[in-house]
Amino acid sequence: MALTVMKHFSTWDKHAADFGFKAPRFEKLIMRVVMTIEPLLSEQLIVCPTMTSLTAAGRLFSNFPYALYAFDVKFQPSLRPTGRFAEKKHYFSGKHHLYGYRIEAVVSPDGRCVAMIDAHPGSVHDLTILHTRCELHTTNLTKSACEATLPDNGELSAEYLVTWAFLVDMEYIGVHHTLHGIHPNRRPQNGALDAADVERNRQVSSVLVVVENFIGRVCSFWKVSHATFTWGEKIDGVFQRTTFALTNFHLSLMPARAKDEDYYALVMARYQGMSNERKRKCAESQRRYRMNRQNRIAIDRSVRYMHSSVI
């Protein structure tokens, strides 16, 4: 039942009716199950590998064999929070133009999630989310005694002698000041990138596809991971960790494919459509307000003119 709920995410009333329960009892039952299995699944299936194990398995990033993993932030739309505007806007993502949560997904070269965090409000920047996890990333990336002999002649290896690198996108520009992060080069102001920088950016982007493949697999299997989450922020992280762990198990049986990336693109297109529809409704509401205001002003002027004419 819990798997069905995560697969076909809908209202508690709908799920309870499917299984012949009453909604309050069914909700308590499913939440008890998810709260019980989530720690076990996360502990067993969401595990950060070592560079030694990746090297032995031959599962290193092409062009970046000194990078332990790559990561990006997954967006999850939600209902608009209640409360004051200052509290609501904290959950509004300027990038997606939707209210929601942001979850950092860390993916290894073999395509599996190796670490994740609880949801952050939608307005929190990707780099800010990363800085809340500096200690964990430093621990995961630190070279062990036996890994100190492995070759590491990559970017920033002189500045970060005791840690492996990780790959991120353009949203994390400046991360190299605090961690051994590698991101695409930004085009200089009033200038252009040379051929070497363009090729390097292409190589970094091609590696980051592994993150999109993983998120695409998660979204294709579990509707609770990409639909508008309506059950509250407190339990969102529990469901996301559970779906990430179960997806890791499935990836151990069936590696990621290009269709996973395609599905992720469809999800992002859906978010864009939701954003455009929201903008359209907002513009229509403003248009009606302006029209009604103009009508009220015109009526007031007519009434004042009639009174002045009578006098």
C-alpha positions in Angstrom: 0.0 0.0 0.0 2.8 2.4 0.8 4.4 1.8 -2.6 1.1 2.4 -4.3 0.7 5.7 -2.5 4.1 6.9 -3.5 3.7 5.6 -7.1 0.2 7.1 -7.7 0.4 10.1 -5.3 -3.1 11.7 -4.8 -5.3 12.7 -1.9 -5.6 10.6 1.2 -9.3 10.2 0.6 -8.6 8.8 -2.9 -6.0 6.3 -1.6 -8.1 5.3 1.4 -11.1 4.6 -0.9 -9.0 2.4 -3.1 -8.0 0.1 -0.2 -11.3 0.3 1.7 -10.1 2.4 4.6 -11.2 5.6 6.1 -8.9 8.5 5.3 -7.6 9.3 8.8 -6.8 5.7 9.7 -5.2 5.1 6.3 -3.0 8.2 6.6 -1.7 7.1 10.0 -1.1 3.6 8.7 1.0 4.7 5.7 2.9 7.3 7.7 3.8 4.7 10.3 5.1 2.3 7.6 7.1 5.0 5.8 8.6 6.3 9.1 9.7 2.8 9.9 11.2 1.8 6.6 12.8 5.1 5.6 15.8 5.0 8.1 16.6 1.4 7.2 16.4 2.0 3.4 18.5 5.2 3.6 21.1 3.5 5.8 21.5 0.5 3.5 21.0 2.0 0.0 22.1 5.6 0.2 25.8 5.1 0.9 28.8 7.1 -0.4 31.4 5.0 -2.2 35.1 5.4 -1.9 37.4 6.3 -4.8 39.1 2.9 -4.3 35.9 1.0 -4.9 34.9 3.1 -7.9 38.4 2.6 -9.4 38.3 -1.1 -8.9 34.9 -1.3 -10.6 36.0 1.0 -13.4 33.1 3.4 -12.8 34.9 6.7 -12.9 33.7 9.9 -14.6 35.0 10.2 -18.1 37.5 13.2 -18.4 37.2 13.7 -14.6 38.5 10.5 -13.0 39.5 12.5 -9.9 35.8 13.5 -9.1 34.0 11.4 -6.6 30.5 12.5 -7.4 28.3 15.2 -9.0 25.2 16.8 -7.6 22.4 19.3 -8.3 19.3 20.5 -6.7 15.9 18.9 -7.4 12.8 21.1 -7.2 9.5 19.9 -5.8 6.4 22.2 -6.3 4.0 22.6 -3.4 0.9 24.6 -2.4 1.4 28.2 -1.5 2.0 28.4 2.2 -0.4 30.1 4.5 0.6 33.1 6.7 2.2 36.5 6.1 3.7 37.4 2.8 7.2 37.5 4.2 6.8 33.9 5.3 5.2 32.8 2.0 7.9 34.3 -0.3 10.6 32.3 1.4 9.1 29.2 -0.5 8.9 30.9 -3.9 11.5 29.9 -6.4 12.5 32.7 -8.7 14.0 30.2 -11.1 10.8 28.1 -11.5 8.3 30.8 -10.6 6.5 28.3 -8.3 6.2 27.7 -4.6 8.0 24.6 -3.5 11.0 22.9 -1.9 14.6 22.2 -3.0 16.4 18.9 -2.4 20.1 18.3 -3.1 20.8 15.0 -4.8 24.4 13.7 -4.9 25.0 11.1 -7.6 28.1 8.9 -8.0 29.6 7.8 -11.4 27.6 4.6 -11.3 24.3 6.7 -11.4 23.2 6.1 -7.8 22.4 8.6 -5.1 25.0 8.6 -2.4 23.8 11.5 -0.2 20.9 13.8 0.1 19.5 16.5 2.4 16.1 17.5 3.8 14.1 19.9 1.8 14.9 23.6 1.8 12.5 26.4 0.9 12.3 27.2 -2.8 14.0 30.6 -2.5 17.2 29.3 -1.0 20.0 29.3 -3.6 21.8 26.2 -4.7 25.2 27.4 -3.3 23.6 28.3 0.0 22.2 24.8 0.3 25.7 23.4 -0.4 27.3 25.6 2.3 24.9 24.1 4.9 26.5 20.7 4.0 30.2 21.6 3.9 31.2 19.3 6.8 29.5 16.3 5.2 31.0 16.9 1.8 34.4 17.4 3.3 34.1 14.1 5.2 32.9 12.2 2.1 35.6 13.7 -0.2 38.6 13.3 2.2 41.1 10.8 0.9 41.8 7.7 3.0 45.4 6.5 3.7 45.3 4.0 0.9 43.8 6.5 -1.6 46.7 9.0 -1.0 48.7 6.9 -3.6 46.1 7.2 -6.3 46.8 9.6 -9.1 45.2 13.0 -8.7 46.4 15.6 -11.2 43.1 17.3 -11.8 41.9 20.8 -11.4 42.5 22.5 -8.1 44.5 19.4 -6.9 47.3 21.6 -5.6 44.9 23.7 -3.5 43.0 20.6 -2.2 45.6 17.9 -1.6 43.6 15.7 0.7 40.2 15.7 -0.9 38.7 14.5 -4.2 36.8 16.8 -6.5 33.0 16.9 -7.2 31.2 18.3 -10.2 28.4 20.9 -10.3 26.7 23.3 -12.7 26.9 27.0 -13.2 24.7 27.7 -10.2 27.6 26.9 -8.0 30.2 29.4 -9.3 32.5 30.4 -6.5 32.3 27.0 -4.7 36.0 26.5 -5.2 36.7 29.0 -2.5 35.4 26.6 0.2 35.3 23.1 -1.4 37.0 21.1 -4.2 34.2 21.8 -6.7 34.5 22.0 -10.4 31.9 23.9 -12.5 31.7 25.2 -16.1 33.5 28.4 -16.9 31.3 31.5 -17.2 31.6 33.7 -20.3 33.5 36.9 -19.5 31.7 40.2 -19.6 31.7 41.6 -23.1 33.8 38.7 -24.2 33.6 35.1 -25.3 35.0 31.7 -24.2 37.9 30.2 -26.2 37.7 26.8 -27.8 39.3 25.1 -24.9 36.8 26.5 -22.4 33.9 25.6 -24.6 35.2 22.0 -24.8 35.7 21.9 -21.1 32.2 23.1 -20.4 30.8 20.5 -22.8 32.7 17.8 -20.9 31.4 19.0 -17.5 27.8 19.2 -18.8 28.1 15.7 -20.3 29.1 14.3 -16.9 26.2 16.2 -15.0 23.7 14.2 -17.2 24.1 11.4 -14.6 22.3 13.6 -12.1 19.5 14.3 -14.5 19.2 10.6 -15.3 18.8 9.7 -11.6 16.2 12.4 -11.0 14.4 11.4 -14.1 14.3 7.8 -12.9 12.9 8.9 -9.6 10.2 11.0 -11.2 9.2 8.3 -13.6 8.7 5.8 -10.9 7.3 7.9 -8.0 4.6 10.5 -8.7 5.1 11.8 -5.1 8.6 13.0 -6.2 7.4 15.3 -9.0 3.8 16.2 -8.4 2.7 19.2 -6.4 3.3 18.0 -2.8 0.2 18.8 -0.7 0.9 16.9 2.5 3.1 19.4 4.2 6.8 20.2 4.5 7.5 18.1 7.6 6.9 14.8 5.8 8.2 15.7 2.4 11.8 14.8 3.2 10.7 11.3 4.5 9.0 10.5 1.2 11.9 11.8 -0.9 14.5 9.8 1.0 12.4 6.7 0.7 11.9 7.1 -3.1 15.6 7.9 -3.6 16.6 4.8 -1.7 14.2 2.6 -3.6 15.4 4.1 -6.9 19.0 3.2 -5.9 17.9 -0.4 -5.5 16.3 -0.4 -8.9 19.4 1.1 -10.5 21.4 -1.7 -9.1 19.3 -4.0 -11.3 18.7 -1.8 -14.3 21.2 1.1 -14.9 20.1 4.5 -16.0 19.1 5.1 -19.6 18.7 8.1 -21.9 14.9 7.9 -21.5 15.4 8.8 -17.8 16.9 12.2 -18.9 14.0 12.6 -21.4 11.5 12.1 -18.7 13.2 14.7 -16.5 13.0 17.1 -19.4 9.2 16.4 -19.5 8.9 17.1 -15.8 10.8 20.4 -16.2 8.5 21.3 -19.1 5.5 20.6 -17.0 6.9 22.9 -14.3 7.4 25.6 -17.0 3.8 25.2 -18.1 2.6 25.5 -14.5 4.6 28.7 -14.2 3.2 30.1 -17.4 -0.4 29.3 -16.3 0.2 31.0 -13.0 1.6 34.1 -14.7 -1.4 34.2 -17.1 -3.9 34.0 -14.2 -2.1 36.7 -12.3 -2.0 39.0 -15.4 -5.7 38.3 -16.0 -6.5 39.1 -12.4 -4.6 42.4 -12.6 -6.3 43.3 -15.9 -9.8 42.7 -14.4 -8.8 44.8 -11.4 -7.6 47.7 -13.5 -10.7 47.5 -15.7 -13.0 47.5 -12.6 -11.1 50.4 -11.1 -11.5 52.4 -14.3 -15.2 51.7 -14.3 -15.6 52.8 -10.7 -13.7 56.0 -11.4 -15.9 56.7 -14.4 -19.1 56.1 -12.4 -17.8 58.4 -9.6 -17.1 61.1 -12.1 -20.5 60.7 -13.7 -22.2 60.9 -10.3 -20.2 64.0 -9.3 -21.0 65.7 -12.6 -24.8 65.0 -12.2 -24.7 66.4 -8.7 -22.9 69.5 -9.8 -25.4 70.0 -12.7 -28.4 69.7 -10.3 -26.8 72.3 -8.0 
